[in-house]
Amino acid sequence: MPAATALRRPLPKPPLWKPPLWVAMYHSITDTADDPYRVTVSPVRFARQLRWLCDRGLRGVSVRELLAATAEGRAKGLVGLTFDDGYADFLDSALPLLLRHGFTATVYVLPGRLGGENGWDADGPRKPLLDEDGIRRITGAGMEIGSHGLRHVPLTEADDTTLAAETRHSRALLEEMTGRPVDGFCYPYGQVDPRAIRAVREAGYRYGCAIDPGPHTGAYALPRVHIGENDTSWRLAAKRVLHPLRRRRPVGPLPVPCAPAPVGAP
């Protein structure tokens, strides 16, 4: 989509959301032997976590589906499932389990790193990222594709040119790639401020996902709950109960598990 066309679009109307929506945040689904940043869940643990949802009458859905259901008053029993960074292991490890349970999810990908690796994780293992074919396969399986920016840089530190590329250009690339609207943006490192929120909205997204956005919480900075390998049944139950209580007061962002890469760094 030409940039001029995107600029002529009216600003999207934010979706209706009612806190505290429960949105789970995953990253990589694979072996956890080397996981210094705690962003990996083993396929066995992930399967047990999905079973935990099913056993309680809960259904995992994409953020797009969760927000649409909220607007229609039918969000009871729905849990948003999100996967950051666009790891290639989603295809073989997460997707079959999601389909088996009749779940959907949102996968936030990096169109500026197609087929590359997670170079921003200085101390972690190198993991392959989704390529264009993988993104199309995920879309074809009924999952939502959202943008995680172009190359995984912190928007709060980006100059105006980089900010436009990370928001507007990444969306245009993904829409051209998938042939479908891209409604959602996920802030790298969970870092968000009013300038980043404004850029995401002006780029044409309908919502944005953060981690703990505190006073910025809203349709363009939805809070999420980190889910990790240690989240067994009792921990999931505790997180579900405590989530509404935590959202009653502003909270700051969670500590970033790795040092942000310099803006524009590969």
C-alpha positions in Angstrom: 0.0 0.0 0.0 1.5 3.4 -1.0 2.4 5.6 2.0 0.2 8.4 0.6 -2.8 6.1 0.6 -2.1 5.2 4.2 -1.8 8.8 5.2 -5.3 9.6 3.7 -7.0 7.0 5.9 -9.1 8.4 8.7 -7.8 7.5 12.2 -9.3 4.2 13.2 -11.9 4.1 16.0 -10.5 2.3 19.0 -12.3 -0.9 19.8 -14.5 -1.3 22.8 -12.6 -2.9 25.7 -13.5 -3.4 29.3 -10.7 -4.0 31.8 -9.6 -6.4 32.9 -9.5 -8.4 29.6 -7.2 -11.4 30.2 -4.6 -11.5 27.5 -1.8 -14.1 27.8 1.7 -13.3 26.4 3.8 -16.1 25.0 7.0 -16.0 22.9 8.7 -19.2 21.8 7.3 -22.7 22.1 10.3 -25.1 22.1 12.9 -26.7 24.3 13.7 -24.6 27.4 17.2 -25.9 28.1 18.8 -22.5 27.3 16.3 -19.7 28.2 18.1 -16.9 30.1 15.3 -14.4 29.4 12.4 -16.8 30.4 10.6 -16.4 27.1 10.3 -20.1 26.2 7.6 -22.6 27.1 8.1 -26.3 26.2 5.5 -27.9 24.0 4.5 -30.3 26.8 3.9 -27.4 29.3 2.1 -25.4 26.6 -0.2 -28.3 25.9 -1.0 -28.6 29.7 -1.7 -24.9 29.8 -4.2 -25.1 27.0 -5.8 -28.1 28.6 -6.1 -26.0 31.8 -8.1 -23.4 29.9 -10.3 -26.1 28.4 -11.0 -27.8 31.7 -12.3 -24.5 33.0 -14.6 -23.7 30.1 -12.2 -21.1 28.7 -11.4 -20.6 25.1 -8.2 -19.0 23.7 -8.8 -16.5 20.9 -6.9 -13.8 19.0 -7.0 -10.3 20.3 -9.0 -9.2 17.3 -11.6 -11.8 18.2 -11.5 -10.9 21.9 -12.1 -7.2 21.2 -14.9 -8.0 18.7 -16.6 -10.3 21.3 -16.3 -7.6 23.9 -18.0 -5.1 21.7 -20.9 -7.5 21.2 -21.1 -8.5 24.9 -20.1 -12.1 24.4 -16.5 -12.1 25.8 -17.3 -14.2 28.8 -15.0 -17.3 28.9 -12.6 -15.9 26.3 -8.9 -15.5 26.8 -6.6 -13.6 24.4 -3.5 -15.6 23.3 -0.6 -13.7 21.9 2.9 -14.7 20.7 5.6 -12.0 20.4 8.6 -11.9 18.1 7.4 -14.2 15.4 9.4 -17.3 16.2 9.4 -20.0 13.5 8.7 -22.7 16.2 5.1 -21.4 16.3 4.3 -23.4 13.2 5.3 -26.8 14.4 5.0 -26.5 18.2 2.1 -24.1 18.9 -0.2 -24.1 15.9 -1.1 -27.8 15.9 -2.0 -27.6 19.6 -4.1 -24.5 19.1 -6.0 -26.1 16.2 -6.6 -29.3 18.2 -8.4 -27.3 20.9 -10.3 -25.0 18.4 -8.3 -22.0 19.6 -7.1 -19.0 17.7 -4.2 -16.6 18.6 -2.4 -13.5 17.5 1.2 -13.7 16.3 3.1 -10.5 16.3 5.9 -10.7 13.6 8.8 -8.6 12.3 8.6 -8.1 8.5 12.0 -6.4 8.6 13.6 -9.7 9.8 11.8 -12.3 7.7 13.6 -15.6 7.9 16.2 -14.1 10.2 16.9 -14.6 13.9 16.4 -13.0 17.3 19.6 -10.8 17.2 18.3 -8.5 19.9 18.7 -11.2 22.6 22.4 -10.8 23.2 22.8 -13.7 25.7 20.2 -16.1 24.5 20.3 -18.8 21.9 19.8 -17.8 18.2 16.3 -18.8 17.2 14.9 -18.6 13.6 12.0 -16.3 12.9 9.1 -16.8 10.6 9.5 -16.1 6.9 6.9 -14.9 4.4 5.6 -18.4 3.7 5.3 -19.2 7.4 3.3 -16.0 8.0 0.9 -16.9 5.1 0.5 -20.4 6.5 -0.4 -19.0 9.9 -2.9 -16.6 8.4 -4.4 -19.4 6.4 -4.9 -21.5 9.5 -7.1 -18.8 11.0 -4.7 -17.0 13.2 -4.3 -13.2 13.4 -1.1 -11.6 12.3 -0.1 -8.4 13.9 3.0 -6.2 13.7 5.8 -6.2 16.3 7.5 -3.4 14.5 9.9 -3.7 11.6 13.1 -4.9 13.3 12.3 -5.0 17.1 13.5 -1.7 18.3 12.1 0.3 21.3 9.7 2.9 20.0 10.2 5.1 23.0 13.8 5.7 21.8 13.2 5.9 18.1 13.5 9.0 16.0 10.6 10.1 13.8 11.9 8.3 10.7 12.4 5.0 12.5 9.1 5.4 14.4 7.2 5.7 11.0 9.0 2.7 9.6 8.4 0.5 12.7 4.7 1.3 12.7 3.4 2.5 9.3 5.8 0.6 7.0 5.6 -2.7 8.9 1.8 -2.6 8.6 1.9 -2.0 4.9 4.4 -4.8 4.3 2.3 -7.3 6.3 -1.0 -6.3 4.6 0.7 -6.7 1.2 2.1 -10.1 2.3 -1.2 -11.5 3.7 -3.8 -9.7 1.7 -5.6 -8.9 4.9 -6.0 -6.0 7.2 -3.5 -5.8 10.1 -5.3 -4.4 13.1 -2.9 -5.0 15.9 0.5 -3.7 17.0 2.7 -5.1 19.8 5.3 -2.7 21.4 8.8 -4.2 21.4 10.0 -4.8 25.0 6.6 -3.6 26.2 7.9 0.0 26.2 5.2 2.5 25.5 4.7 6.3 25.9 2.2 8.8 24.4 4.3 9.4 21.4 4.5 5.7 20.5 0.8 5.3 21.1 0.0 8.2 18.8 2.2 6.8 16.1 0.5 3.4 16.3 -2.9 4.9 16.0 -1.9 7.2 13.2 -0.5 4.2 11.3 -4.0 2.8 11.1 -3.9 0.1 13.7 -7.1 -0.5 15.8 -5.4 -1.6 19.0 -2.0 -2.0 20.6 -0.6 -4.6 23.1 1.9 -3.7 25.8 2.9 -5.6 29.0 2.1 -3.4 32.0 1.5 0.1 30.5 0.3 1.6 33.8 -1.2 5.1 33.2 -1.1 4.6 29.5 -3.5 1.6 29.7 -6.2 1.7 27.0 -7.2 0.3 23.6 -3.8 1.2 22.3 -1.8 -0.1 25.3 -3.6 -3.3 26.4 -2.0 -5.0 29.4 -1.0 -8.7 29.2 0.0 -11.5 31.5 3.3 -13.2 30.9 3.0 -17.0 30.8 6.2 -19.0 31.2 7.5 -22.6 31.7 6.9 -22.5 35.4 3.2 -21.6 35.1 1.6 -24.8 36.3 -2.1 -25.0 37.2 -2.0 -23.3 40.5 0.1 -20.4 39.1 -2.3 -19.9 36.2 -5.2 -19.9 38.7 -3.4 -17.3 40.8 -2.6 -15.1 37.8 -6.2 -15.2 36.7 -7.5 -14.2 40.1 -4.9 -11.5 40.7 -5.0 -9.9 37.2 -8.2 -7.8 37.9 -6.8 -6.7 41.2 -3.5 -5.5 39.6 -5.4 -3.5 37.0 -7.1 -1.4 39.6 -4.0 0.8 40.0 -1.4 2.0 37.5 1.7 -0.2 37.4 5.0 0.3 35.6 6.4 -1.8 32.8 8.0 -5.1 33.7 11.8 -5.2 33.7 13.0 -5.8 30.1 14.8 -9.2 30.2 17.4 -8.0 27.8 19.1 -4.7 27.0 17.2 -2.9 24.1 19.1 -3.0 20.9 20.2 0.4 19.6 17.8 2.0 17.2 18.4 0.7 13.7 20.7 -2.1 14.9 20.4 -5.5 13.1 
